[in-house]
Amino acid sequence: MPFNRLPSRDPRTVACDIPGVLDILFPRLTGGLINSLNATMFSFSGISPVPDEIINKSQLQKAMMFDLSMVRAESELRSGMPASWEECLAVASKRQRRHFDARIPEKLEPNDILIADQAACNLVAMLSSIQTQYPSDILEHAPFIPGLGWVASGNGDFAIGSTLIEVKHIERNFGAADFRQVLMYWLLRYAQTIENDTVIWSNVLFLNPRRNAALLVNYNDLLRSASGLMTRIELVELLRSVVGQDLDRR
């Protein structure tokens, strides 16, 4: 039964909160496959993980904490100079207000700043290291993710060349929801590529500045392993059916 009656949702929400949609497309995205992918994780030299003991002392929600670090890193990457913590808090608060359970702090404590600053510095260092490996490519901020049917358009974190970069400040390994998210991004992008030659990503690079962990995955391999050997066209057509695009066009 198509899910065409659902309200419009951004791709990240669909992947994380409505997993059944992508379970139809990727029935083999199971624990065994995820564990085998995580076995290839690597770290960056000269970068230290953010200690759990200082994270646990903060009263901020984790989502707020690391959104704050993302804003700080983004501002430095764009201008070469990080925005003030007051500016970072204002932007992060605006982002977090989209979530019904967000708790917006009136101010940041010194320990909050310490955590967010280290996570931001780690991300900047990771991305700087990546850029040295892609000297002819420009780091793209918030790459556009097109919508389809009732799935609204959205934005990823970064991209460079043919590699999508997704940032996750998590204490665990990368999980099913993370892989569903980047698979959804790829399918939506590919569906648009069929019509207008949009550049399609060949790889996805997960970065975890909190733990100094990274994982590079080839999209072709991931699609083939997770889908049960369906072709790209078959996956896109199945996605169109699931999100009820044809019904929306009537």
N, C-alpha and C positions, 0 to 999 in steps of 0.2 A: 504494500500500500504506500503510495507516494506521501511524503511529508509536506505537501504543498500548502497546508493550512497553517503552518507555523509562522509567527511574525518574523520580520527580517532580523537576522542575527549576523554579527560580524564573524569572519572565518575562525578567529581564535576561540570565540565562544562556542561555535558549532563543534569544533574539534574537542574542546575540553568538557563542555556541559551536555552535549548531545552525542555521546560516543557511538550510539547505535547507527547513526548515519554513515559513519566511516567503517564501522564493523561490517557493513554490507559490502563495501568495496574492498576492504583489506582483512579478510577473515583469518589470514595467517600471521597477523601482527600479534603474536603471542609472546609469552614469557621467554620461551626458548630463543626466538629470533632476537628479542630485545637484549637478552643477556649476551648473545654472541656479538651483537653490535657494540655493546658497552665494553666488551673485552678489549676493544681496540682504542679505548680512550688514551689520551696523552696529556701532558702538562707542558707549560712554558717555563723555560729557565729564567731565574731571577725574579720570580713572582711567588709571593707567599699567600696561602689561603687566609681568609679572614677567620680568626679564632672563634670557635663556637662559644667560648666562655664570655666573650664581650658581646656577642650577638644576643645571648640569653639574658644579659643584664638590661637590654633595652626594652622599654615599654611600648615601642612602636610596633604596629603590625608589620610582619615581614614584607608583605606586598608594598606597603608604604615605604619602608626602609630602602628596599632595593629599587623601587621606582625613583626614589630620591637620588640614588647613586647613578641610575641611568641618565637622569636629567643632567647631573653634574658632568658625567663623561661626555654626553652629547654636546654640551655647550663648549667643552674644551676642544673636542674634535672639530667643531665647526669654526671656532674663532681663534684657537690657540690659547685661550684664556678661560678658565672655568668661571661660570656664573657664581654670584654670591649665594650663600646658603639660603638667604631670604628669597631670592629669585627661584632657586631650585625647589624650595618648599612650596612656593605658589604654583609652579608648573606641575609638580608631582601631586599636589592636592587636587588640582583641576582634573588630572587623569584619574585619580582614585575615586573621585566623586561619581564616576560612572558605575561604581560597584555599590550595591545596596548596603553591604556590611562594612564599608570603609569607615575608619575612625581617623579624622583629620586632626593632627596636633596643632596647638596654638603656637608652640615653639619647639625647637630642637635642643635636646640636652647634649652636653659635650661628648658623651659616649655614642649618641646617635650619629653625630658628625664624624667621629672617629671611624665608625663602621662604614658609613656611606662613602667616606673619603677613600678608604682602602679599597672598597669594592670598585669605586669609580676609577681609581688609579690602576687597578688590575685590568679593568676592561680596556682602558686607553693603551696600556702596555701590550695587551694581547692583540688589539687591532693594529697597533703600530708594527708589531712583529709580522702580522699577516700582510700588511701593505708592502713590506720589504720583499715579500715573496711574489707579489704581483705589481712590480714597479710601473707597468704600463697601464694599470687600471686604477680608476678613481673609486674611493669608498663611497657607496651610495647610502644615504640615510633614509630610513623609512620607505623601502621599496614598495611600490603600489601593488596591492593584491586585488584583482578585479572581482566583482560579485558575479553571481549566477543564480537565477531563480530567486528564492527567498533568502539566499545567503548574500548579505551585503558586502560591499567592498571594504577593504581594510588596508593595513600597512604592516610589513614585517619590521624587523629591527635594523638590519644592515644588509648590504650585498656588495660584492666586489667581483668584477668580471662575471663569470657564469656560476658563482658560488653565493648561495643565500646564507646569511649569518643570523642565527637565532640565539639570543642571550637568555640564559636561565640561571637565576640565582637560587639554587636549590641545594639542600643538604644531602640529597640522595643521587643515585645515578639517573640518567635520562630515562624516562618512562614512556608508557604507551601513549599517554596524552600528548607528550612532546612530539613523538613521531607522527601521531595523527594530525597534529597541527601543521607540521611542515609538509606532510603529504597533501593535505587540503590546499595549502598555499600553492604547491606545484600544480595540482590538477586545475585550480582556478586560473592560474597563469597559462597553462597549456591550452585550456579551452579558449582563451582569448588569442593565443598564438595561432591557432588554426585559422582565425579570421583576419588577423592584421600583422602577422610576423613579429609579434613581441618576442624579445629575447627570453629564452627559457633557460632555467638553471640546470646545470649538470650535477652539481653537488650541493649538499647542505652541511654547514659547519656549525655545530653546537658549541657555545662557549659558556662556561660557568665560572665567572670571576670570583665567586664566593669560595670555591674549592680549588681554583686553578686547575680546572679540568676542561678538556675539549674532545670533540668527536667529529671526525670528517666522514661523511657517508655519501656514496655515489647514488644519485637518484634512480638511475636505471636498475641497479642492483636492489635497492630498497623497494621500488615499485614491483619488480618481478617477484621478490621473495614474499612480500606482504599480501599481494593480490591473488596468488594462485595462478600466475603465468598469464593473466589477461594482458592484452595489448594496451597501448596508450589510448587509442581510439575507443576501445571497448570500455575502458575505465571512465573516460569522459562521457560517453553515452549513458553509462550506468549512473554517473553522478547527475546528469541532466534529468534522468528519470526520477532519481531519489529526491531532488530538490524541486521537482515540478516546474521546470522552466517552461516547458511547452504549454502547460496550463496557464501560467502567468501571461503568456503572449497572446492568449485568445481575446 
